[in-house]
Structure formats: structure tokens, C-alpha cells
């Protein structure tokens, strides 16, 4: 067979393939911040494009509340339900704090994902200006009780969050900043938080001499405890802990007028799925629970007289402003019925239609107004995709208020509709109406192919309180047939466990057009996370191992143990978001360390791509090249309650169910049998002698000829389409003139057993509107068996043996084992896998030479 060179590099030692020009990974924002990454952006930073209120701050006289909304700071009159836009710029404003004399509001200004600066506005005139202007991130401004100083958080000097104080005069900084905290190394890498301590959310004591703040100093898991510190240089060195509990950025303490107690938001560690409001003495003591919600309560703030607490509730899904009576418990929902904008705006009414039926259809909307910002309807959850696009989902009709001038709007619906874009001129005070018609590119379900991400989370402590109905709407907008929702832990909390239905059948909200399956993500920090779908009886517990400072710190039980328990319940299982852009064996084995062991032992059905990537091909090809039929699947790990996350279905799996149609049992059976392809956009089809991926063709011992047919379609341009044989590129397939399709029909000679699969990839510069760094799709293998020859490769077997050796070295260094007995049990499984690969290596050799 013909072998291809550039742009591919064939790694003969293990028969792998690498595209040299591409990089992998989710879009990285706020480069000055080195702590927390994805979780920091969602749980700590303000939801920049939110169309509903966030971060309330009372006026000194208690008559008004400042909030962040639609990218600006607004003044809300809670008695009237009206809001007046106070600030506006091309940046997104949030986190307001009112000066004690009512003259100023300081806030933060997000430039769209790179920096967050401090700004200030004079309330009476509406004039604003920056307090900082650099490449850093600033958060949590708060005026001192006498109004002469501002406490805030900054990533200066090296990227860790520290608390500073700086004098203010006439709306300007008037002196050098004082570092209350400083960089401090925990001594080892903490799960999700890294080695450097963080110090966030300062709150003044009434005398102005002390602060409460949240810090994970000396804390192995979570964002930390509430500390009481002097409001002075290096005050952290005299800190006392007043509240010790596992937290996740949401605490945000606020001190009462008398300084005796503080209100805060908490889940009480692992006690609750949701954040509720608590109050506790500032000197330390036992917390008292103020609310008992089955939804979240965020960002509490005392009224000046202490009789009310303003907070953000997501009871109805989207964040909204509510008031809680401190003594009495009355709850008031503040419905903002009137919005008075600072600049001319008008309403834009849009319908997105399926061109084939003429009926409204759900879709994802990309909208850019005349000021370069995104605006969302008041009933839509404004999102930022993994690649940084600002979007929202809608059911087929929506109305949004936007600044006058040209508005560019694009509707996107999965991979089987061609996106449609238009620009409309919006005029002051006049309703603009448009229809966007989405043209079907193809209909794979008509040929028995049904798609769904294998990795979706409904709620994961995000700002949105998501529901099955809303997740189904999002999935309809992304044209998903299967909605595979996963119950999962966040640290010691378990989210969405109440949705699990024993029996493995679809959730009752399912329809003939769309099925929801509730499974589980089992999340060990060491071995790697795995999905478990169609558990017949119960969720697997504990949900993880290897969490420092907990009672489940050991690496026992292994993934192998838990996968066997899941499969005993009839579950389909697979490693998720396992590997990145490079060969994991060259590093620390990536995020799927247990994969090679479980592939050998038959305890994993699948290996998931969560983004377009190349690293997973190394271990996957190594196992395929010894006949281990592990199915590649696509699942983006969307967390649809968060404002910054990959979109549902941005990496998905197409499974062929044939004449069984959209059926959960058929879909997972097809997945296990390899009748599937992975995609972040392109649609790829491959047959060999008419057989689809997962099937096997048998040829006589002398070999023979096969007919390979391939077809590719894509809503974005492609760079390469390649046919692979046993991990090596053998045919580069020409693209059409617009580079959005390709076809092949060719006869090929086969002399030894092996496998074919098809790969398509695009250029990162041409990925839009896909929520992926570049377009990528590939089929699972079509197997060809020549005589009674197994698929074997000695170099691939050696690769796997080296992997297990490195895995055991890393496991041996783990400090959390409880006994030698636990080690012996796990290492025996490693030896069992080694024996499998040694057998494969021996079978690959004939007389000391590879066959």
C-alpha cells in the first residue's frame, strides 16, 4: 500500500499518526490569572454578558440596589421594579460597590476574556473612568466604612489572587497599594487549585481595621475558609479562621452593621447540592441556615439597616434579584419590568425556521450589536463557548433589546444544517423583524445514524439552575438526538443525583425525537474519569478516589474494580476527556492513566474525545493494533449550567442503529460494537466491502482485494481527508472546490489483518462557528481479518507495557494508600494487563521477526 508523508508523520514504532501543524485545547482566557482556570472563570468572575441581575450592592440609604446586567451597572428601585443603566462601554461591567456617601460606585470592567480592570463612576453625573489599566485581573472592589480606601483582589504580581488596599480621594487612587496577603506556596499541586494560595472576596469589619476574606491557605481541597485578618500590610500573617469548610468561590461573606455576624453562601461542604444562605458570628461559632432552597442563593448583601438581605436566586432558572427579610423570613422577588437604557436602543424580533418545513426550530444564536457586544433576551441564558464566542440558545422565536445600528446575527443548528447569517439595521424606537432560514445539509437519521454527546452535565454549581426541559431545549438547538446527562461529584458534593432512574431506560421527559439518558461520571483524580450509562440498579459509590485530605484518598479501589461493578449492572463505560495534543506516554499519561490497563482487561468499552485532539490517537492506535476493539466516541464535557463552557454536542458521537431507529438500547449497543464515528463538525462515512465501522471482513489466508468507499460533508472548510490503515496514512482524498466535501471509491489489496478508518480535519483559523479549536471527525475501524491471523503489533504491545510500568511508578509514589494489601490488589491488575500485552507481543513475532 502507498504510504503518505507530509503533512503526516508516521510513527513507525507504534503505527501512529500525528498532524504536525495543529494544536489542541479549549480556549484559554484571562492569561494573567494562574489559578483555578475554568472553575475560576465560572464560579468567581462575573457572568459578563448576563441579561439578568448579578452582584447586588445596596445604596447607603437602602432605597436602591446596584446590579450588573447586560454588560453594564444598573440602579434598581426594588419598590418599583425599574432599572436605570448607569454605566456603559464596550467592556462588560460587574461587581459594583457603593461608597458610604453614595457619591461613587466602583466596579470591574471585563474586556471580553483577557483582562478585568477596576473602574469608578460618579453616580450623579454618570461619568466613569478607569482606576487601573494593565494586563492583570482585578476583582471584588469594596469601599472601607469611611470611604477613604478600596479593598480589592488582584493577580499582581505573578498570577495568584491576593488582597490589596489602596487609598482613594475624589474618585482616584491616592497612594500606593498595601498588600494584605502575598504569594504563598502550599508545597504541592492541589486538585483544580494548584500550589499557590488564593485570597479572595474581602469584606470590611465596621471599624475599618479588619477584613474577612476567603483563602485556601493550608487547605488541600476547595477555595478555602473564611479568615479574619488585620487590614494592614501582611495582615494574612495574623489571620484567624472563623469558618472552616470546603468551599467553591461562592462564599462571599458580608459583615453586618454591628460587626457581630456575617452572612454568606454555602453548601456546607458535601451536605447540599445547592448554595443556601447562612449567618455566623464574625468571631467564629456555629453557622445558622437561613434558607432551605432546592436551588442556589448567591452573593448575599445586608441592607444598611440590617433588616433585609439582597441576593441572587436561580429559582426559576436564570439568576434574578431577591430580598430576604432578616427577621421574619419574607421573600421578595424583584421583577425588573422597566429598563431605562443610557443610549438609544430598539427591539429586534427574530424567528429561526427550518427551511425544509417552514416551521420555527430551536437554534444557537451568535449576535453582535453595533457596539461589538453580545446582547441576549431577558429570558435566555447568555453563554460564552469554549472557543470564546458569545451565544444563547432559543426555541425558534425570540426578542432582544439592542443598541441602534447594524446587528449581525447568525443561527447555528448542529452539524447537519448550514448556518445562516444576516445583518439588520436597527433604528431607534422601531421594532425590527427578521426570519432566518436554516437549510438542511443532510439527514443522517434517515440512514440510521443518530447523534449525541457522551459527556453532558446539566447542573454543576453554575449560575443557571438547569432543568431537564431546558437541557432538552439546548440539545434541540444543537440538533442532538441523544442527551446523555451525567450525575457527577464536584469535590465532595454530588450534583443531579436525584435525576437517576434505575433500569437504564430513558428519562420520562424523552420524546420520540429526542431521548435523555441519565448516567454517571465516575471521577478518580489519578486513574482518570469514566462514563457509566444504563446502570440498571444504582449509582456507583464513592464517586471518586484519590482526593487529598478526605477519607477516599487511596488509589483503591482501582478503575478496573469500579468498571467491573458498573458492567455487572449492564452499563456501557468509557474513559472521558482522556488525552491532549501529545503522546501521553512522553508525559504523565494524561487524564486517562488507567485506559491501557482496562483496554487489555476488557473493562472499558470506549475512549472519548472531548475536543479535537491528537494525543488520544497514540494509546488508541496502540490498542487497536493488537486487536482490542475499544470504540472512539465524542463527548465535549459541556457543563450547561455554567456561563463559560463548551456547548452541548460540540463533540459528539454518531451511532448507527439501522432499522431500530432512535432507541437507547440500540444506540449503546451500536456504540459498544463500534458502529460509530466521532465529530466536532464534519460528517464522515466509511464502508469497506459495504461494511460499516465496527464490522469485520474475512479474507482467505492469501489475502485479497477490498472496495473502500468514503464520503465527507462539512459546514466548515476542511484541510485534509485521509484514509488510515493500521495507524498509517495510505490515501489523501481530494477535497471539493469549496473544501467542504470529499468522496472516494477505490479498490485496495490487503495481505495481512488490520483495520481501516477515515479522518477529516480542518484549519483552526476556519473553525467558526464550531465550538472546537478545529474541525475534526473520524470513523471507528472497519476490521479486515486475513485467514486466522490476529491483528498484532509488537511495537504497539511494547508501548502499552511501558505505559503500565510508568503507571505503577506513579501509583507507588502516591501518598494516600491505606495498606500494602490495597497496593497488592491493584498491582495484580496491572500484572494481568501486562500478561495480555506480552502475549500479543509474542504472537506478533515469528522466529524473532515481526510477522
ZIJOPE-V224221 format. One record per residue. N is the residue number from 1. RES is the residue in one small letter. PHI is phi in whole degrees, -180 to 180 (none if undefined). Layout:
N/RES/PHI
N/RES/PHI
This chain:
1/x/none
2/x/-70
3/x/-108
4/x/-104
5/x/-99
6/x/-53
7/x/-88
8/x/-105
9/x/-115
10/x/-84
11/x/-94
12/x/-60
13/x/-57
14/x/-130
15/x/63
16/x/-108
17/x/-134
18/x/-135
19/x/-88
20/x/-76
21/x/-90
22/x/-110
23/x/-118
24/x/-131
25/x/138
26/x/-73
27/x/-52
28/x/-106
29/x/-113
30/x/52
31/x/-61
32/x/-70
33/x/-88
34/x/-104
35/x/-119
36/x/82
37/x/54
38/x/-51
39/x/-70
40/x/-60
41/x/-61
42/x/-92
43/x/-91
44/x/-114
45/x/-71
46/x/-69
47/x/-75
48/x/-49
49/x/-92
50/x/-57
51/x/-92
52/x/-123
53/x/-66
54/x/-152
55/x/57
56/x/-70
57/x/-145
58/x/-73
59/x/-72
60/x/-59
61/x/-90
62/x/76
63/x/-92
64/x/-133
65/x/-134
66/x/-85
67/x/-138
68/x/-94
69/x/-165
70/x/51
71/x/82
72/x/-131
73/x/-95
74/x/-120
75/x/-106
76/x/-103
77/x/-96
78/x/-67
79/x/-77
80/x/-108
81/x/72
82/x/-110
83/x/-137
84/x/-119
85/x/-72
86/x/-95
87/x/-118
88/x/-162
89/x/-161
90/x/-75
91/x/-91
92/x/-104
93/x/-100
94/x/-160
95/x/55
96/x/-71
97/x/-141
98/x/-94
99/x/-71
100/x/-59
101/x/-88
102/x/78
103/x/-80
104/x/-124
105/x/-129
106/x/-93
107/x/-158
108/x/-111
109/x/-128
110/x/-97
111/x/-82
112/x/108
113/x/125
114/x/-110
115/x/-131
116/x/-130
117/x/-111
118/x/-89
119/x/-134
120/x/-143
121/x/-129
122/x/-85
123/x/-61
124/x/-69
125/x/-94
126/x/77
127/x/-81
128/x/-133
129/x/-158
130/x/-78
131/x/-95
132/x/-132
133/x/-156
134/x/-151
135/x/-104
136/x/-99
137/x/-115
138/x/-121
139/x/-145
140/x/56
141/x/-65
142/x/-153
143/x/-71
144/x/-69
145/x/-57
146/x/-95
147/x/77
148/x/-94
149/x/-136
150/x/-124
151/x/-94
152/x/-161
153/x/-110
154/x/-142
155/x/-85
156/x/-68
157/x/-95
158/x/-128
159/x/108
160/x/-84
161/x/-80
162/x/-131
163/x/-99
164/x/-128
165/x/-130
166/x/-145
167/x/-70
168/x/-126
169/x/-149
170/x/52
171/x/77
172/x/-132
173/x/-65
174/x/-131
175/x/168
176/x/-76
177/x/-78
178/x/-110
179/x/-87
180/x/-73
181/x/-123
182/x/-148
183/x/-58
184/x/-146
185/x/-92
186/x/-65
187/x/108
188/x/-159
189/x/-79
190/x/-88
191/x/-56
192/x/72
193/x/-117
194/x/75
195/x/-82
196/x/-85
197/x/-67
198/x/-115
199/x/-140
200/x/-141
201/x/48
202/x/-68
203/x/-138
204/x/-74
205/x/-78
206/x/-60
207/x/-82
208/x/73
209/x/-99
210/x/-139
211/x/-129
212/x/-97
213/x/-151
214/x/-107
215/x/-149
216/x/-99
217/x/-59
218/x/66
219/x/-118
220/x/-80
221/x/-138
222/x/99
223/x/-86
224/x/121
225/x/-100
226/x/-89
227/x/-113
228/x/-110
229/x/-133
230/x/-63
231/x/-84
232/x/-151
233/x/-56
234/x/58
235/x/-58
236/x/-59
237/x/-71
238/x/-114
239/x/-70
240/x/-123
241/x/-84
242/x/-107
243/x/-147
244/x/-114
245/x/-162
246/x/-71
247/x/-132
248/x/-145
249/x/70
250/x/-87
251/x/-56
252/x/44
253/x/-66
254/x/-138
255/x/-89
256/x/-69
257/x/-58
258/x/-85
259/x/77
260/x/-85
261/x/-149
262/x/-136
263/x/-103
264/x/-157
265/x/-108
266/x/-159
267/x/-106
268/x/54
269/x/69
270/x/-97
271/x/-75
272/x/-142
273/x/-67
274/x/-114
275/x/-81
276/x/-117
277/x/-95
278/x/-132
279/x/-132
280/x/-153
281/x/-62
282/x/-71
283/x/-87
284/x/101
285/x/150
286/x/-91
287/x/-67
288/x/-117
289/x/-83
290/x/-93
291/x/-127
292/x/-134
293/x/-80
294/x/-102
295/x/-153
296/x/-99
297/x/-126
298/x/-117
299/x/55
300/x/-73
301/x/-143
302/x/-65
303/x/-72
304/x/-56
305/x/-92
306/x/76
307/x/-88
308/x/-135
309/x/-123
310/x/-85
311/x/-156
312/x/-106
313/x/-116
314/x/-110
315/x/-53
316/x/-98
317/x/110
318/x/-76
319/x/-62
320/x/-142
321/x/-83
322/x/-136
323/x/-123
324/x/-115
325/x/-71
326/x/-61
327/x/-118
328/x/138
329/x/84
330/x/-61
331/x/-109
332/x/-123
333/x/-87
334/x/-95
335/x/-85
336/x/-88
337/x/-88
338/x/-129
339/x/-120
340/x/-104
341/x/-78
342/x/-79
343/x/-134
344/x/-62
345/x/-137
346/x/-153
347/x/-90
348/x/-121
349/x/-109
350/x/-132
351/x/-120
352/x/-109
353/x/-117
354/x/-78
355/x/-61
356/x/-76
357/x/-115
358/x/77
359/x/-97
360/x/-58
361/x/-139
362/x/-65
363/x/-160
364/x/-94
365/x/-114
366/x/-105
367/x/-131
368/x/-126
369/x/-82
370/x/-64
371/x/-92
372/x/84
373/x/-102
374/x/-97
375/x/-124
376/x/-120
377/x/-59
378/x/-66
379/x/-108
380/x/-116
381/x/-89
382/x/-71
383/x/-128
384/x/-121
385/x/-73
386/x/-59
387/x/-95
388/x/94
389/x/-79
390/x/-96
391/x/-146
392/x/-153
393/x/-99
394/x/-151
395/x/-84
396/x/137
397/x/-141
398/x/-157
399/x/-136
400/x/-142
401/x/-91
402/x/-137
403/x/-63
404/x/-65
405/x/116
406/x/-72
407/x/-122
408/x/-98
409/x/-135
410/x/-133
411/x/-107
412/x/-130
413/x/-143
414/x/63
415/x/-107
416/x/-109
417/x/-124
418/x/-78
419/x/-58
420/x/-128
421/x/-131
422/x/-151
423/x/-121
424/x/-124
425/x/-91
426/x/-101
427/x/-112
428/x/-56
429/x/77
430/x/-113
431/x/-75
432/x/-103
433/x/-128
434/x/-143
435/x/-115
436/x/-116
437/x/-103
438/x/-91
439/x/-89
440/x/-64
441/x/-84
442/x/-164
443/x/-139
444/x/-69
445/x/-65
446/x/-66
447/x/-108
448/x/90
449/x/-104
450/x/-125
451/x/-112
452/x/-174
453/x/-69
454/x/-91
455/x/-151
456/x/-128
457/x/-117
458/x/-82
459/x/-122
460/x/-149
461/x/67
462/x/-81
463/x/-72
464/x/-83
465/x/-92
466/x/-81
467/x/-132
468/x/-55
469/x/-64
470/x/-70
471/x/-65
472/x/-65
473/x/-63
474/x/-58
475/x/-69
476/x/-64
477/x/-64
478/x/-97
479/x/61
480/x/-94
481/x/-89
482/x/-111
483/x/-111
484/x/-97
485/x/-83
486/x/-120
487/x/-71
488/x/-152
489/x/-92
490/x/-120
491/x/56
492/x/-96
493/x/-95
494/x/-115
495/x/-105
496/x/69
497/x/-61
498/x/-72
499/x/-85
500/x/-65
501/x/-122
502/x/-59
503/x/108
504/x/74
505/x/-91
506/x/-61
507/x/-63
508/x/-59
509/x/-75
510/x/-60
511/x/-127
512/x/-60
513/x/-92
514/x/-156
515/x/-111
516/x/-108
517/x/-117
518/x/-104
519/x/-116
520/x/-138
521/x/-103
522/x/-89
523/x/-126
524/x/-70
525/x/-68
526/x/-92
527/x/-70
528/x/119
529/x/-80
530/x/-140
531/x/-96
532/x/-140
533/x/-115
534/x/67
535/x/-63
536/x/-76
537/x/-118
538/x/-156
539/x/-71
540/x/-74
541/x/-139
542/x/-67
543/x/-79
544/x/-164
545/x/-138
546/x/79
547/x/-95
548/x/-61
549/x/80
550/x/-119
551/x/-81
552/x/-121
553/x/-81
554/x/-69
555/x/-90
556/x/-111
557/x/-74
558/x/-81
559/x/-59
560/x/-56
561/x/-59
562/x/-75
563/x/-66
564/x/-64
565/x/-66
566/x/-67
567/x/-67
568/x/-65
569/x/-92
570/x/85
571/x/-78
572/x/-94
573/x/-131
574/x/-170
575/x/-75
576/x/-116
577/x/26
578/x/-82
579/x/-141
580/x/-104
581/x/-99
582/x/-123
583/x/-60
584/x/-61
585/x/-67
586/x/-79
587/x/-120
588/x/-110
589/x/72
590/x/64
591/x/-97
592/x/-130
593/x/-58
594/x/-83
595/x/-58
596/x/-62
597/x/-65
598/x/-74
599/x/-64
600/x/-68
601/x/-89
602/x/72
603/x/-101
604/x/-127
605/x/-91
606/x/-149
607/x/-132
608/x/-99
609/x/-98
610/x/-99
611/x/-159
612/x/-64
613/x/-154
614/x/-116
615/x/-61
616/x/-68
617/x/-64
618/x/-61
619/x/-70
620/x/-66
621/x/-61
622/x/-63
623/x/-78
624/x/-60
625/x/-71
626/x/-123
627/x/77
628/x/-84
629/x/-92
630/x/-96
631/x/-84
632/x/-80
633/x/-133
634/x/-117
635/x/-158
636/x/-78
637/x/64
638/x/-76
639/x/-118
640/x/-78
641/x/-92
642/x/-95
643/x/-84
644/x/-121
645/x/-166
646/x/-60
647/x/-75
648/x/-52
649/x/80
650/x/-71
651/x/-131
652/x/-142
653/x/-116
654/x/-98
655/x/-122
656/x/-90
657/x/-110
658/x/64
659/x/-79
660/x/-80
661/x/67
662/x/-81
663/x/-142
664/x/-61
665/x/-62
666/x/-66
667/x/-66
668/x/-73
669/x/-65
670/x/-62
671/x/-61
672/x/-61
673/x/-86
674/x/81
675/x/-81
676/x/-155
677/x/-137
678/x/-106
679/x/-152
680/x/-109
681/x/166
682/x/-68
683/x/-111
684/x/-121
685/x/-130
686/x/-141
687/x/-133
688/x/-126
689/x/52
690/x/80
691/x/-93
692/x/-85
693/x/-52
694/x/96
695/x/-88
696/x/-127
697/x/-111
698/x/-109
699/x/-118
700/x/-65
701/x/-58
702/x/-81
703/x/87
704/x/172
705/x/-118
706/x/-126
707/x/-106
708/x/-104
709/x/-126
710/x/-137
711/x/-145
712/x/-134
713/x/-133
714/x/-154
715/x/-84
716/x/-127
717/x/-64
718/x/-114
719/x/-102
720/x/-144
721/x/-131
722/x/-136
723/x/-94
724/x/-114
725/x/-126
726/x/51
727/x/88
728/x/-116
729/x/-74
730/x/-119
731/x/-154
732/x/-94
733/x/-94
734/x/-63
735/x/-93
736/x/-68
737/x/-60
738/x/-90
739/x/61
740/x/-114
741/x/-158
742/x/-160
743/x/-142
744/x/-147
745/x/-141
746/x/-153
747/x/-94
748/x/-132
749/x/-88
750/x/-127
751/x/-112
752/x/-141
753/x/-68
754/x/176
755/x/-151
756/x/-111
757/x/-150
758/x/-113
759/x/-128
760/x/-133
761/x/-143
762/x/-115
763/x/-92
764/x/-54
765/x/-70
766/x/-117
767/x/-76
768/x/-60
769/x/-96
770/x/-66
771/x/-92
772/x/-157
773/x/-65
774/x/-155
775/x/-70
776/x/-151
777/x/-152
778/x/-159
779/x/-87
780/x/-78
781/x/-71
782/x/-97
783/x/-91
784/x/-127
785/x/-111
786/x/-100
787/x/59
788/x/-108
789/x/-71
790/x/-78
791/x/-80
792/x/-141
793/x/-152
794/x/-65
795/x/-65
796/x/-65
797/x/-65
798/x/-63
799/x/-57
800/x/-67
801/x/-67
802/x/-62
803/x/-60
804/x/-65
805/x/-61
806/x/-67
807/x/-59
808/x/-68
809/x/-61
810/x/-69
811/x/-65
812/x/-64
813/x/-83
814/x/-70
815/x/-84
816/x/-96
817/x/-58
818/x/-96
819/x/-163
820/x/-66
821/x/-60
822/x/-63
823/x/-60
824/x/-59
825/x/-62
826/x/-70
827/x/-67
828/x/-64
829/x/-68
830/x/-60
831/x/-65
832/x/-61
833/x/-69
834/x/-57
835/x/-61
836/x/-63
837/x/-70
838/x/-65
839/x/-63
840/x/-59
841/x/-63
842/x/-64
843/x/-68
844/x/-77
845/x/-104
846/x/-129
847/x/62
848/x/81
849/x/-122
850/x/-66
851/x/-66
